[in-house]
């Protein structure tokens, strides 16, 4: 038994049905939050038409949730100790459930945006607290299994969100993407109040770091706003983006100075003096970039370049997520048996790189059959990366420090996803313009191939009864459509290639992480 364990009260780990009810409650709540982060995306068109919002305005439904989510996640450790983990977690479920109900009843844009913001506050509280609950339900030698269970939710949530959103919107109405949370939320409220306990050894903060919270809200809120809205506002050509960037820099500086100068910080950023946590945060950032970035880019790729429907796209991504879910327990067992997490991570990075390279060589003739293997590899790669990264990052941390580190890890991963989506958007915009400029020069009357194709299309439309003028217009329009799909295909292929190259950066970072066999095994001693 470790010294840390001797100095702490005797820990009683839940067993049997109690243990699995607790774990299922926690993972269900984490899944609710992760699914709701993406479930709205495919329904934005229907929502905007229903409440009379423009395409630009309706984006705030997604942005509001993302901003409040990332703000609250690093504060969950402090709030959990302040109110008690049981009370805080149950309250977060109630807030999330009630705000889901109000989102469904919203009849104008800003009412919906407000309740989505509140929903994000509840959801952010669920995510990190659920992870500490799951870790605390397992003894130290089973921490790999605990992280694997949570990792399943991290992978399944963003994958199932768009699929469920599309199915519900197509068959019912957009309000039901929120109403489906109500029965699950009510059940989770009862179970969390019954089975969740306070963190052993938790001490209520003697002071509240209000200025730290204010600076954190300004920092994270401004950064998230810049990342979410930057592309649509042409980045630093917009005075609004410049203003929020300045706010982010100033408030971040103030936040760091504040948290380092007091002994009761809202977020203990001194934890980053821990070498492994710093390295693990970079890995978590890259994991978020890849996880959310590929979920963002693949639907656009197959719908624009290959003509898939939204529902078909969502359903296709489920098998890959199931491969991840089936791989997670295997990873958990490997970690429990003492396999070096660094070796597992490198295998995951390599498999993920292969997945991205296979997508990078897609062609106009690609079909579902060409993507089954790559997405199976994606699921396996994510499973081999997620829980070992967290296990290494928090190794040796205890009690409150562990809870803080988990919150920081989740925030970093979410920010990595936002940065990834923003960077991919910028890359695709610029690459589309570059590729179009190269391709369009070949579509002229002086190019024999292009001229023959236009003539063939024109004759085809004439044979269907159109006049010569109409046939020529339709032929040129068809050529424009083919050009658009081709340029998009090339851009997306190169996008997958760039993400694959970025993932390889994680290999030397992984090798730099320090690993001692016993350190991973004692991570959850104080839970």
C-alpha positions in Angstrom: 0.0 0.0 0.0 1.3 3.4 -0.9 2.2 6.2 1.6 -0.5 8.3 0.1 -3.1 5.7 0.9 -1.9 5.3 4.6 -2.3 9.1 5.2 -5.8 9.1 3.9 -9.0 7.7 5.3 -9.8 4.1 4.4 -11.5 4.1 1.0 -14.6 2.0 0.4 -15.0 1.2 -3.2 -18.5 0.4 -4.4 -19.1 -3.2 -5.3 -21.5 -5.3 -7.4 -24.7 -3.7 -8.6 -24.0 -0.5 -6.7 -20.7 0.0 -8.5 -22.2 -0.5 -12.0 -25.3 1.6 -11.3 -22.9 4.4 -10.3 -20.7 4.0 -13.3 -23.6 3.7 -15.7 -25.2 6.9 -14.2 -21.9 8.8 -14.5 -21.2 7.7 -18.1 -24.8 8.3 -19.1 -24.6 11.9 -17.9 -21.2 12.4 -19.7 -22.8 11.0 -22.9 -25.7 13.4 -22.6 -23.3 16.3 -22.4 -21.1 15.1 -25.3 -24.1 14.2 -27.6 -25.7 17.5 -27.0 -22.5 19.3 -28.1 -23.0 18.0 -31.6 -26.7 16.9 -31.9 -27.8 20.4 -32.9 -25.4 20.7 -35.8 -27.5 18.8 -38.3 -30.7 20.5 -37.3 -29.6 24.1 -37.6 -31.4 24.6 -40.9 -34.8 23.4 -39.5 -34.3 25.4 -36.3 -33.5 28.7 -38.2 -36.6 28.3 -40.4 -38.8 27.6 -37.4 -37.7 30.6 -35.3 -36.9 33.0 -38.1 -33.1 33.3 -37.7 -30.5 33.8 -40.3 -27.7 31.3 -41.0 -25.2 33.5 -39.2 -27.5 34.1 -36.2 -28.4 30.4 -35.8 -24.7 29.5 -35.3 -25.0 31.1 -31.8 -27.0 28.1 -30.8 -23.8 26.0 -31.1 -21.4 28.8 -30.0 -23.3 29.5 -26.7 -23.1 25.9 -25.6 -19.4 25.6 -26.5 -18.5 28.8 -24.6 -20.3 27.9 -21.4 -19.1 24.3 -21.6 -15.4 25.2 -21.7 -15.8 27.9 -19.1 -17.3 25.7 -16.4 -15.1 22.5 -17.0 -11.9 23.8 -15.2 -14.0 25.1 -12.3 -15.8 21.8 -11.6 -13.2 20.7 -9.0 -13.6 23.8 -7.0 -17.4 23.8 -7.2 -17.5 20.1 -6.4 -15.5 20.8 -3.2 -17.6 23.9 -2.4 -21.0 22.3 -2.6 -20.0 18.6 -2.2 -19.6 16.3 -5.2 -23.0 14.6 -4.7 -24.9 17.9 -4.5 -23.0 19.5 -7.4 -23.3 16.6 -9.7 -27.0 16.2 -9.0 -27.6 19.9 -9.5 -25.7 19.8 -12.8 -28.0 17.0 -14.0 -31.1 19.1 -12.9 -29.8 22.3 -14.6 -29.0 20.3 -17.8 -32.4 18.6 -17.8 -34.4 21.7 -17.1 -32.5 23.8 -19.7 -33.1 21.0 -22.3 -36.8 21.4 -21.6 -36.7 25.1 -22.0 -34.6 24.8 -25.2 -37.4 22.7 -26.7 -40.0 25.3 -25.7 -38.0 28.3 -27.1 -39.8 30.2 -29.8 -37.2 32.8 -30.7 -33.5 32.8 -31.3 -32.1 34.6 -28.2 -34.3 32.6 -25.8 -32.9 29.4 -27.4 -29.3 30.8 -27.2 -29.8 31.7 -23.5 -31.0 28.2 -22.5 -28.3 26.6 -24.6 -25.8 28.6 -22.6 -27.3 27.4 -19.3 -27.4 23.9 -20.7 -23.7 24.1 -21.4 -23.0 25.2 -17.8 -24.9 22.1 -16.5 -23.2 19.8 -19.2 -19.7 21.0 -18.4 -20.3 20.2 -14.7 -21.3 16.7 -15.7 -18.3 15.9 -17.9 -15.3 16.2 -15.5 -17.3 15.3 -12.4 -18.5 12.1 -14.1 -14.9 11.2 -14.9 -13.7 11.6 -11.2 -16.8 9.5 -10.1 -15.9 6.7 -12.5 -12.2 6.8 -11.5 -13.2 6.7 -7.8 -15.4 3.7 -8.3 -12.4 1.5 -9.1 -9.4 0.5 -6.9 -6.0 1.8 -8.0 -5.0 -1.3 -9.9 -8.1 -0.9 -12.1 -7.6 2.7 -13.1 -7.0 1.7 -16.7 -10.4 0.1 -16.8 -11.9 3.3 -15.3 -10.4 5.5 -17.9 -11.4 3.1 -20.7 -15.0 3.2 -19.5 -14.9 7.0 -19.6 -13.1 7.0 -22.9 -15.9 5.1 -24.5 -18.2 8.0 -23.7 -15.7 10.5 -25.1 -15.7 8.7 -28.4 -19.3 7.6 -28.7 -20.8 11.0 -27.8 -19.5 13.2 -30.7 -20.2 10.3 -33.1 -23.8 9.6 -32.1 -24.7 13.2 -31.7 -25.1 14.1 -35.4 -26.7 10.7 -36.2 -29.4 11.1 -33.5 -29.9 14.7 -34.5 -30.6 13.8 -38.1 -32.9 10.9 -37.3 -34.9 12.8 -34.8 -35.2 15.9 -37.0 -36.2 13.9 -40.1 -38.8 11.8 -38.3 -40.2 14.2 -35.6 -39.2 17.9 -35.1 -36.1 19.7 -33.9 -37.7 20.3 -30.5 -37.3 16.5 -29.8 -33.5 16.7 -29.9 -33.9 18.5 -26.5 -37.0 16.7 -25.2 -35.3 13.3 -25.4 -33.0 14.4 -22.6 -35.9 14.8 -20.1 -36.6 11.2 -19.1 -32.9 10.3 -19.1 -32.2 13.4 -17.0 -34.9 12.6 -14.4 -33.7 9.1 -14.0 -30.0 10.3 -13.7 -31.1 12.8 -11.1 -32.6 10.1 -8.9 -29.7 7.7 -9.4 -27.0 10.4 -8.8 -28.6 11.5 -5.5 -28.9 7.9 -4.4 -25.5 6.6 -5.4 -23.0 9.4 -5.9 -20.9 10.3 -2.8 -18.7 13.2 -1.9 -15.0 12.9 -2.7 -13.1 11.3 0.3 -11.0 13.9 2.1 -12.6 16.8 0.3 -12.2 20.2 2.1 -14.6 23.1 1.5 -12.6 26.1 0.1 -12.1 28.7 2.9 -12.2 31.5 0.3 -13.6 31.8 -3.2 -11.3 33.2 -5.9 -13.9 35.5 -7.5 -11.4 37.4 -9.6 -9.8 34.2 -10.8 -13.2 33.0 -12.0 -14.0 36.3 -13.7 -10.6 36.3 -15.5 -11.1 32.7 -16.5 -14.6 33.4 -17.9 -13.3 36.3 -19.9 -10.3 34.3 -21.2 -12.0 31.1 -22.2 -15.2 32.8 -23.4 -13.2 35.2 -25.6 -10.9 32.4 -27.0 -13.9 30.2 -27.7 -15.7 33.0 -29.4 -12.8 33.8 -31.7 -12.4 30.2 -32.7 -16.1 29.7 -33.3 -16.8 32.9 -35.2 -13.4 33.6 -36.7 -14.0 31.9 -40.1 -17.4 33.4 -40.7 -16.1 36.9 -39.8 -12.8 36.7 -41.9 -10.7 36.5 -38.8 -8.6 39.6 -38.1 -10.2 41.6 -40.9 -13.1 41.9 -38.4 -12.8 44.5 -35.6 -15.0 42.3 -33.5 -12.5 39.4 -33.7 -9.6 41.8 -33.0 -11.4 43.1 -29.9 -12.1 39.6 -28.5 -8.5 38.5 -29.2 -7.2 41.5 -27.2 -9.6 40.6 -24.3 -8.4 37.0 -24.4 -4.7 38.0 -24.2 -5.2 40.6 -21.4 -7.6 38.4 -19.3 -5.3 35.4 -19.7 -2.3 37.4 -18.5 -4.4 38.6 -15.5 -5.7 35.1 -14.8 -2.2 33.6 -14.7 -0.8 36.3 -12.5 -3.8 36.0 -10.2 -3.7 32.2 -9.8 0.1 32.2 -9.2 -0.1 34.9 -6.6 -2.7 33.5 -4.2 -3.0 30.4 -2.1 -6.6 29.6 -2.8 -6.8 29.7 -6.7 -10.0 28.7 -8.5 -7.9 26.7 -10.9 -4.5 25.4 -9.7 -2.4 26.1 -12.7 0.7 25.4 -10.6 -0.1 21.8 -11.5 1.5 22.4 -14.8 4.9 22.4 -13.1 4.2 18.6 -13.2 6.2 17.5 -16.2 3.8 14.7 -17.2 0.7 16.8 -16.9 2.2 19.5 -19.2 3.2 16.9 -21.8 -0.2 15.1 -21.4 -2.0 18.4 -21.9 -0.3 18.8 -25.3 -1.3 15.2 -26.2 -4.9 15.9 -25.0 -4.9 19.0 -27.2 -3.8 17.0 -30.3 -6.3 14.2 -29.4 -9.2 16.8 -29.3 -8.0 18.3 -32.6 -8.1 14.9 -34.3 -11.2 13.6 -32.6 -13.4 16.6 -33.3 -11.6 17.7 -36.4 -12.2 14.4 -38.3 -15.8 14.3 -37.1 -16.2 17.8 -38.6 -14.4 17.3 -41.9 -15.6 13.8 -42.9 -19.3 14.6 -43.2 -18.5 17.7 -45.3 -16.2 15.7 -47.5 -18.7 12.8 -48.3 -21.7 15.1 -48.6 -20.1 17.7 -50.9 -17.7 15.5 -52.9 -19.5 12.2 -52.9 -23.2 13.2 -52.6 -24.0 11.4 -49.3 -27.1 12.4 -47.3 -26.8 13.6 -43.7 -28.5 10.6 -42.3 -26.3 8.2 -44.4 -23.2 10.0 -43.2 -24.2 9.8 -39.5 -25.2 6.1 -39.7 -21.9 5.3 -41.4 -19.8 6.7 -38.6 -21.4 4.5 -35.9 -19.5 1.2 -36.7 -16.2 3.0 -36.3 -17.3 4.3 -32.9 -18.3 0.8 -31.9 -14.8 -0.5 -32.8 -13.5 2.1 -30.4 -16.0 1.0 -27.7 -14.9 -2.7 -28.1 -11.2 -1.8 -28.1 -11.5 0.3 -24.8 -11.8 -2.7 -22.5 -8.8 -4.4 -24.1 -6.8 -1.2 -23.5 -8.0 -1.1 -19.9 -6.8 -4.7 -19.3 -3.5 -3.9 -20.9 -3.0 -1.0 -18.6 -4.1 -3.0 -15.5 -1.5 -5.7 -16.4 1.3 -3.1 -16.4 1.8 -2.7 -20.1 3.8 0.6 -20.7 1.2 3.2 -21.7 3.7 4.9 -24.0 3.8 1.7 -26.2 0.0 1.6 -26.3 -0.1 5.3 -27.3 2.4 4.9 -30.1 0.4 2.0 -31.5 -2.7 4.2 -31.4 -0.9 7.1 -33.1 0.4 4.8 -35.9 -3.0 3.3 -36.5 -4.6 6.7 -36.6 -2.0 7.9 -39.1 -2.8 5.0 -41.4 -6.5 5.9 -41.1 -5.9 9.5 -42.2 -3.5 8.5 -45.0 -6.2 6.1 -46.4 -8.7 9.0 -46.4 -6.1 11.3 -48.0 -6.1 9.2 -51.1 -9.9 9.2 -51.7 -11.2 9.6 -55.2 -14.5 10.5 -56.9 -15.2 6.8 -57.2 -14.8 6.1 -53.5 -17.8 4.4 -51.9 -18.8 3.2 -48.4 -16.7 0.1 -48.9 -13.5 2.3 -49.2 -14.1 3.8 -45.8 -15.1 0.9 -43.5 -11.5 -0.2 -42.8 -10.2 3.4 -42.3 -13.0 4.1 -39.7 -12.4 0.8 -38.0 -8.7 1.9 -37.7 -9.8 5.3 -36.4 -11.8 3.7 -33.6 -9.0 1.4 -32.6 -6.5 4.3 -32.8 -8.6 6.5 -30.5 -9.1 3.7 -28.0 -5.3 3.1 -27.8 -4.6 6.8 -27.3 -7.3 8.2 -25.0 -7.1 6.4 -21.6 -3.3 5.9 -21.7 -2.7 9.6 -22.3 -4.9 10.5 -19.3 -3.3 7.8 -17.1 0.2 9.1 -17.9 -0.8 12.8 -17.5 -2.3 12.4 -14.0 0.1 9.8 -12.7 1.1 10.6 -9.1 -1.5 13.3 -8.6 -3.9 12.8 -5.6 -7.2 14.0 -4.3 -8.0 17.6 -5.2 -5.0 17.8 -7.5 -6.4 14.8 -9.4 -9.8 16.4 -9.8 -8.2 19.7 -11.0 -6.0 17.8 -13.5 -9.0 16.0 -14.9 -10.9 19.3 -15.4 -7.9 20.8 -17.1 -7.5 17.8 -19.3 -11.1 18.0 -20.5 -10.9 21.7 -21.1 -7.7 21.3 -23.1 -9.3 18.5 -25.2 -12.4 20.7 -25.9 -10.2 23.6 -26.8 -8.1 21.3 -29.1 -11.3 20.4 -30.9 -12.3 24.0 -31.3 -8.8 25.0 -32.6 -8.8 21.9 -34.9 -12.1 22.9 -36.5 -11.0 26.5 -36.9 -7.7 25.6 -38.4 -9.3 23.0 -40.8 -11.8 25.6 -41.8 -9.1 28.1 -42.6 -7.1 25.5 -44.5 -10.1 24.3 -46.6 -11.1 27.9 -47.5 -7.6 28.7 -48.7 -7.0 25.4 -50.3 -10.3 25.5 -52.2 -9.4 28.9 -53.6 -5.9 27.6 -54.6 -7.2 24.4 -56.2 -10.0 26.2 -58.0 -7.5 28.7 -59.4 -5.4 25.8 -60.8 -8.3 23.8 -62.2 -10.4 26.6 -63.7 -7.6 27.4 -66.2 -8.3 24.1 -67.9 -12.0 24.8 -68.4 -11.8 27.0 -71.4 -12.8 26.7 -75.1 -9.1 26.2 -75.9 -8.9 23.0 -73.8 -10.0 20.1 -76.1 -11.0 17.8 -73.2 -13.2 20.4 -71.5 -14.6 21.6 -74.8 -15.6 18.0 -75.8 -17.2 17.4 -72.4 -19.3 20.6 -72.7 -20.4 19.6 -76.2 -21.3 16.1 -75.0 -23.4 17.5 -72.1 -25.1 20.0 -74.4 -26.1 17.3 -76.9 -27.4 15.2 -74.0 -29.7 18.0 -72.8 -30.8 18.8 -76.4 -31.8 15.2 -76.8 -34.0 15.5 -73.8 -36.0 18.3 -75.4 -34.2 21.5 -74.2 -33.4 24.3 -76.6 -29.8 24.8 -77.6 -29.4 27.9 -75.4 -30.9 26.1 -72.4 -28.7 23.1 -73.0 -25.5 25.2 -73.2 -26.4 26.9 -69.9 -27.2 23.6 -68.2 -24.0 22.0 -69.6 -21.9 24.9 -68.2 -23.7 24.6 -64.9 -23.0 20.9 -64.8 -19.3 21.5 -65.5 -19.2 24.1 -62.7 -20.7 21.5 -60.3 -18.1 18.9 -61.3 -15.3 21.5 -60.8 -16.7 22.3 -57.3 -16.8 18.6 -56.3 -13.3 18.0 -57.7 -11.8 21.0 -55.9 -13.5 20.0 -52.7 -12.2 16.4 -53.0 -8.6 17.6 -53.5 -8.9 20.1 -50.6 -10.3 17.5 -48.2 -7.8 14.9 -49.2 -5.0 17.3 -48.4 -6.8 18.3 -45.2 -6.7 14.6 -44.0 -3.0 14.4 -45.0 -2.1 17.5 -42.9 -4.0 16.2 -39.8 -2.1 12.9 -40.3 1.2 14.6 -40.3 0.3 16.6 -37.2 -0.6 13.5 -35.4 2.9 12.1 -35.9 4.2 15.0 -33.8 2.8 13.2 -30.8 5.3 10.3 -31.1 8.3 12.3 -29.9 6.2 14.0 -27.3 5.1 10.5 -26.0 8.7 9.4 -25.8 9.5 12.4 -23.6 6.8 11.5 -21.1 8.2 10.0 -17.9 6.8 6.6 -16.9 7.3 4.6 -13.8 5.2 1.4 -13.5 4.1 2.0 -9.9 3.1 5.7 -10.6 0.2 4.8 -12.8 -1.0 2.2 -10.5 -1.4 4.6 -7.5 -3.2 7.4 -9.3 -6.5 6.8 -7.7 -5.3 6.0 -4.2 -7.2 9.0 -2.7 -10.5 8.5 -4.5 
